[in-house]
Amino acid sequence: MRCRCNLGLVGLSLALALIVASPLLAAPGSREGDPASILAVPNAAEGWIEVAEGAWQRIGEDGGVETTAKGKAGLTWVLQDLRTELTYLVSEFLINPDEETKEILDTQLQMIAEVERNIANWRPQVAPEKAVPYCLLVWDATAGPTSCGNQAAANASYNGTSESDCFGSCTVYSYAYVRRTCSSTTNTASQSCSKSGINQSCSSSASLGSCYSSCYSYGYSSISCPNLFKSKSASSSQCSTGLCCLCKVPICKQAPASRPSPGDGVGGFQPAKIAADCDNFASSP
């Protein structure tokens, strides 16, 4: 038996979710514009930890995980990390084989192929002795609950005066994924973007509201260059914190069978119609 929550209250909840969700949209977070500093070894005083030769990671103040890799060794580590993430995404797709999950899986495969090409074509790169007038990398990702829903967002951009002045043709990626489950029903939403070249930018966002028993949101952005890789990921399994429609066992009432009116031209009783009362509105944990 399917039960429906009060549509008016659900609509109000979704409207509130969109209003409160706005601050979660990914704004420029990590940004670097000096080619020499971009290729420099990340500063341990800023929280960077070397996880492998040529690869560093840190956890930002917002809880997101940032990755920086350079050189053939660093890109090789990134490739293994992306393949590990691919295993998780495949398992997610097998659980929820929908278009949204497939979209993120396809994006991950594109990134892996991109890094594989960069490793195969790798050549040493030295930063220009004199900083170019303009060469900017920006990437960020956010994920988490809103007033009555969940949202994820990500953005990445690569801008410069020319490919030779910066890091060649790079690929910017972004994708956002949200999943909310109520009992045996799972809803997902996602958006992804991929662009290559210079003066390119990508942004993605996804959000869901309605009833829930479990939630998950994930945002990811990256910039993949021939000798450089930058990324940030953010994830959350927290659910909404405001006045929302919780997923409980609905209280359903069966309406009595009713005789059709004479004008219907059908004798006897019609099958019982199911009416639903869903008293699921309460403050969530």
Secondary structure, DSSP 8 states (H G I E B T S, - for coil): ------HHHHHHHHHHHHHHHGGGS----EEE--HHHHHS---GGGT-EEEETTEEEEE-TTS-EEEEEEHHHHHHHHHHHHHHHHHHHHHHHHHS-SHHHHHHHHHHHHHHHHHHHHHHT-------SS--S-EEEEEEEEEEE-SSSEEEEEEEEEEES-TTTTTSSEEEEEEEEEEEEETTEEEEEEEEEEEEESSEEEEEEEEE-S-BSEEEEEEEEEEEETTEEEEEEEEE-----SEEEB----EEEE-------GGG---S-----EEEE---EEE--
